[in-house]
């Protein structure tokens, strides 16, 4: 409502409008997933789909963290094992998140997909140290109080 209209609004209407403006906080949607005991978030707009039980073809002479490739409807997609990329002991898992990273489709193998959540933009804090986690661009407390979400910087997954 414009300032002009607020002049004619009752006190209760003004309070209600001010509360509404305060509640309209800028948010971003994140798909959250778990790898080991770490909770990560990826911007939902980067996610193409989530698949399970998909055959993985091994590829020789690639970095250890590249588990192989998958053929998804005729498209060859490289598959990065998040545990190996983070130097964590690998486990047998079949949960793949297919992402669009810099106009390229990649898959990441994760332990478990959690949920899609809205995170207020101003609650995403930078990492305290660039050396703390080289694949993470920020962190945020989860809205439901279930810990901290690390914001995964997907393009850095592809860098050596």
C-alpha positions as CSV (number, residue, x, y, z in Angstrom):
1,X,0.0,0.0,0.0
2,X,1.4,3.4,-0.8
3,X,2.2,6.0,1.9
4,X,-0.7,8.0,0.7
5,X,-3.1,5.2,1.3
6,X,-1.6,4.4,4.7
7,X,-2.6,7.9,5.9
8,X,-6.2,6.8,5.6
9,X,-5.8,3.3,7.0
10,X,-6.8,2.5,10.5
11,X,-4.2,1.8,13.1
12,X,-4.9,-2.0,13.0
13,X,-4.6,-2.0,9.2
14,X,-1.3,-0.2,9.3
15,X,0.1,-2.7,11.8
16,X,-1.1,-5.6,9.6
17,X,0.5,-4.1,6.5
18,X,3.8,-3.5,8.4
19,X,3.8,-7.1,9.6
20,X,3.1,-8.4,6.1
21,X,6.1,-6.3,4.8
22,X,8.4,-7.8,7.5
23,X,7.3,-11.3,6.6
24,X,8.1,-10.9,2.9
25,X,11.8,-11.9,3.3
26,X,13.8,-12.9,0.2
27,X,14.3,-16.6,0.2
28,X,15.9,-19.2,-2.1
29,X,14.9,-22.8,-2.5
30,X,17.4,-25.5,-1.7
31,X,17.4,-29.3,-2.1
32,X,19.0,-30.7,1.0
33,X,20.9,-34.0,1.1
34,X,23.2,-35.9,3.4
35,X,26.6,-37.3,2.9
36,X,28.2,-38.9,5.9
37,X,27.0,-36.7,8.9
38,X,27.1,-33.5,6.8
39,X,24.0,-31.8,5.6
40,X,24.3,-30.0,2.3
41,X,22.1,-27.7,0.2
42,X,22.0,-27.1,-3.5
43,X,20.0,-24.4,-5.1
44,X,16.9,-26.1,-6.4
45,X,17.1,-24.4,-9.8
46,X,20.3,-26.4,-10.5
47,X,18.6,-29.7,-9.8
48,X,17.3,-31.5,-12.9
49,X,16.1,-34.7,-11.2
50,X,16.8,-37.3,-8.6
51,X,17.3,-41.0,-9.6
52,X,18.0,-44.3,-7.9
53,X,19.1,-47.8,-8.9
54,X,20.8,-46.6,-12.0
55,X,23.6,-48.7,-13.7
56,X,27.0,-47.0,-13.5
57,X,29.7,-47.6,-16.1
58,X,33.2,-47.4,-14.8
59,X,35.6,-45.2,-16.8
60,X,39.4,-45.7,-16.8
61,X,41.9,-42.9,-16.1
62,X,39.7,-40.5,-14.3
63,X,40.1,-39.0,-10.9
64,X,39.2,-41.4,-8.1
65,X,36.1,-39.3,-7.1
66,X,34.5,-39.8,-10.5
67,X,32.6,-43.0,-10.0
68,X,31.9,-43.4,-13.7
69,X,29.2,-42.3,-16.1
70,X,25.5,-43.0,-16.5
71,X,23.4,-43.0,-19.6
72,X,20.2,-41.0,-18.9
73,X,17.8,-41.1,-21.8
74,X,20.7,-41.1,-24.3
75,X,22.8,-38.5,-22.6
76,X,26.1,-39.5,-21.0
77,X,26.5,-37.9,-17.6
78,X,29.6,-38.1,-15.4
79,X,29.0,-39.2,-11.9
80,X,30.9,-37.7,-8.9
81,X,30.8,-39.6,-5.6
82,X,30.4,-36.9,-2.9
83,X,32.1,-39.1,-0.3
84,X,35.2,-39.6,-2.3
85,X,35.2,-35.9,-3.4
86,X,35.2,-35.0,0.3
87,X,37.8,-37.6,1.2
88,X,35.3,-39.6,3.2
89,X,35.2,-43.4,3.3
90,X,32.8,-44.5,0.4
91,X,29.7,-46.6,1.1
92,X,27.4,-48.5,-1.3
93,X,24.6,-46.0,-2.2
94,X,22.5,-45.5,-5.2
95,X,21.0,-42.0,-4.8
96,X,22.0,-39.7,-7.6
97,X,21.1,-36.0,-8.0
98,X,21.4,-34.8,-11.6
99,X,22.5,-31.2,-11.8
100,X,23.0,-28.5,-14.4
101,X,26.4,-27.0,-13.7
102,X,27.6,-24.3,-16.1
103,X,25.4,-25.7,-18.9
104,X,26.7,-29.2,-18.3
105,X,24.8,-32.1,-16.7
106,X,26.6,-34.0,-13.9
107,X,25.4,-36.5,-11.4
108,X,26.4,-36.5,-7.7
109,X,26.1,-39.7,-5.7
110,X,24.9,-38.9,-2.2
111,X,23.8,-40.9,0.9
112,X,20.3,-39.5,1.1
113,X,18.1,-36.7,-0.3
114,X,16.2,-34.9,2.5
115,X,13.8,-32.2,1.4
116,X,13.3,-28.9,-0.5
117,X,13.3,-25.9,1.9
118,X,13.1,-22.1,1.7
119,X,16.1,-20.4,3.2
120,X,16.1,-16.6,3.9
121,X,18.9,-15.2,1.8
122,X,20.2,-13.0,4.6
123,X,20.6,-16.1,6.9
124,X,23.2,-17.6,4.5
125,X,26.6,-16.8,6.0
126,X,30.0,-17.0,4.3
127,X,32.3,-19.8,5.5
128,X,34.7,-18.6,8.2
129,X,37.7,-19.7,6.3
130,X,38.3,-20.6,2.6
131,X,40.3,-23.6,3.7
132,X,37.6,-24.9,6.0
133,X,35.7,-26.5,3.1
134,X,36.7,-25.9,-0.5
135,X,33.4,-27.0,-2.0
136,X,31.2,-24.9,0.2
137,X,30.2,-21.3,-0.4
138,X,28.2,-20.6,2.7
139,X,26.2,-22.1,5.6
140,X,22.8,-21.6,7.2
141,X,21.0,-22.8,10.2
142,X,18.1,-25.1,9.1
143,X,14.7,-23.4,9.7
144,X,13.4,-26.4,11.7
145,X,16.4,-26.3,14.0
146,X,17.8,-29.6,12.7
147,X,21.4,-28.4,12.4
148,X,23.4,-26.5,9.9
149,X,23.2,-26.7,6.1
150,X,26.4,-26.3,4.1
151,X,25.7,-24.6,0.7
152,X,27.4,-26.7,-2.0
153,X,29.3,-24.7,-4.6
154,X,28.6,-27.0,-7.6
155,X,31.2,-25.5,-10.1
156,X,33.9,-26.2,-7.5
157,X,33.1,-29.9,-7.6
158,X,34.5,-30.0,-11.2
159,X,37.7,-28.1,-10.4
160,X,40.9,-30.0,-9.5
